[in-house]
Amino acid sequence: HQVLRIETRNEEEVKKLQLLESLEHLELDFWINPSTPALPVDVRIPVNSVQAVKAFLESHGIEYSILIEDLQVVLDQEKQDMAYSQQRERSSNSFNYGTYHSLDSIYAELDHLAAEYSNIVSKLQIGESYEKRPLYVLKFSTGGSNRPAIWIDAGIHSREWVTQASAIWIAKKIASDYGKDPSITSLLNKMDIFLLTVTNPDGYVFTHTTNRMWRKTRSKNQGSSCVGVDPNRNWDAGFGGPGASSNPCSDSYRGPSANSEVEVKSVVNFIKNHGNIRAFLTLHSYSQLLMYPYGYKCTEPADYAELDALGRAAASSIQSLYGTTFTVGSICTAIYQASGGSIDWSYDYGIKYSFAFELRDTGRYGFLLPANQIIPTAKETWLGLKKIMEHVRDNPY
Amino acid sequence: DIGDVGHKYHLELVLEDVLDKDSTVNCTAEVLYHLGNKNIAPDVHFTIEGELKNTDEADNIFYNRIKSLEKELVAENIPDSHGNVSPEMEPIRLLAWVASGYVIWQNSTENTKFQLAQIKHVKQVKRSDEYLEFDYMILLHEMVSQEIIPWQMTVLWHPQHGVQVTQDSRQPKHA
């Protein structure tokens, strides 16, 4: 396979390329589609079509250059590089928490943590994604039977990479701090923690393979060529209300019905079957916000005063480390009205301590947060989570 | 609330130098969002209390570096998936950020919140005069709808004449 770069000089040439684009039998894969003469057109050509395409371009006097002579060579090299660094990671027995990882790499680390800290960490599967990937939750427990528990999830929106990365760091932190940090030790002696590091694995893989900006699940929508549902508009909380789209092509599409997404349903089932979850904490990025319900309506929750005070205390803890400021408020006032959100569901279900975090930054890098900010983000977020968990521990209800 | 006209906001803000966190300047502004017609950009009036830092040296270094390139600059995915920006591309990114500010202003309403998400592609366009011209394909993140919107913009720049967006157009979203 070759990748050509075609420099179009005028609208006429753009139109000729658009004609080429329509010839499906050539199986051309445009990396940059012909749209304006100001931009180059990059196209991947399968080996059987190379001669035909070059002949077409030459006969029309359209200039091109070879961007990639042999795509397979490039892919092989990349695979080799990745395998090499993965091998180095494996043999040095250390997972680099300060970089972004593939799904497989994160899943391997979950197993590693469960093995290394087997006295308190175990891995559970709570379901499967649309594309049949396992949904793995880490359970942190020192025993007991169905103890009151705290739920934490990350990566429900796949492009929010700092959340999955922070979650795996937090997993390591909880596991390694037990027995050393008095606060976490006393917490785990009374309560369990459940941590879902990658809530939307299909989306996460898609951000690695195809579109870094993908947000939704990867479920097919009947009657539409557009894929995916916004999993944080799919919960049974004000479903169908304002702040979610009914258009499958929208990035905030709520889905055909509440809990239509298996990823959401799996969490709902787990929480209901457990029956003793006391806090529901979810990680998103970006904006630096710490929010409590409601999103589907702009009225205050009954526990407004307590949740607001606790939120402010958590934001204060976060700020104490690097000065990062989080704005505290209900979803409706802090961000926008949004129906079908997870913490609205968990709160109305009876889980009083329901909070949603929007982590770094405030827009400078947005979703593309540099890897060197992963650990600082994870560390400050951990302080906020801990503040909330301590309160939950000390205020049983 | 200005009856029959629109909504006016009075803002007091602090401008912080992206390259020097300790360098700040106070600013006041008035923004008027027009009622009804969403195709008019909001009116903006502002006053900066004090002076912005002089950037002549850095501007000239960047300008001369681009002018002396043998081939026109071409780059993509700034930042990359992992948030990396090479030092050579940092001014290209800052230029896009400024230019996208104009595009965002022209397309903002009270119900939008835009951020520059990424530069997908940038290509320098050869010019016979002393201006630098770049053709950008950027991705804008609109927070209320959560959409990622591709946008093409042609940007002119010169150290003494500042930034100009000479052409911009919203692009269709990929499936």
Interface residues (C-beta under 8 A of the other chain):
Chain A: I32 S35 T36 A38 L39 P40 T99 Y100 T207 H208 N211 R212 M213 R215 S225 C226 V227 D230 S245 C249 S250 D251 S252 S287 I335 Y336 G363 R364 Y365 G366 F367 L368 L369 P370 A371 Q373
Chain B: V18 V74 P79 D80 S81 H82 G83 N84 V85 Q115 L116 A117 Q118 H121 K123 V125 D135 M137 L139 H141 M143 V144 S145 Q146 E147 I148 Q152 T154 Q171 K173 H174 A175
